[in-house]
Amino acid sequence: MTIDDAFAVWAKAMARLIFRGTHLNGSQGIRPIDREVTCTDILIYQVMNGQFTERWHNYDMQWLTQQLGVIKA
């Protein structure tokens, strides 16, 4: 995992992440491709009194499923 960006403004904190790994084992009907795949994620946290009170995240599942051959690019 790589943290590309991270910052906080007012009561929100944000991070942009990239996950990399080799797809070696099949799961949920998806056959292993034995190649590296990447998935990006954006996390946003609401912070109140020093604690996370809400969380939103957005994975780029379309890009991931294209790399796995589940859908066409």
Rosetta blueprint (number, residue, H / E / L):
1 M L
2 T E
3 I E
4 D E
5 D E
6 A E
7 F E
8 A E
9 V E
10 W L
11 A L
12 K E
13 A E
14 M E
15 A E
16 R E
17 L E
18 I E
19 F E
20 R E
21 G E
22 T E
23 H L
24 L L
25 N L
26 G L
27 S E
28 Q L
29 G L
30 I E
31 R L
32 P L
33 I L
34 D L
35 R L
36 E E
37 V E
38 T E
39 C E
40 T E
41 D E
42 I E
43 L E
44 I E
45 Y E
46 Q E
47 V E
48 M E
49 N L
50 G L
51 Q E
52 F E
53 T E
54 E E
55 R E
56 W E
57 H E
58 N E
59 Y E
60 D L
61 M H
62 Q H
63 W H
64 L H
65 T H
66 Q H
67 Q H
68 L L
69 G L
70 V L
71 I L
72 K L
73 A L
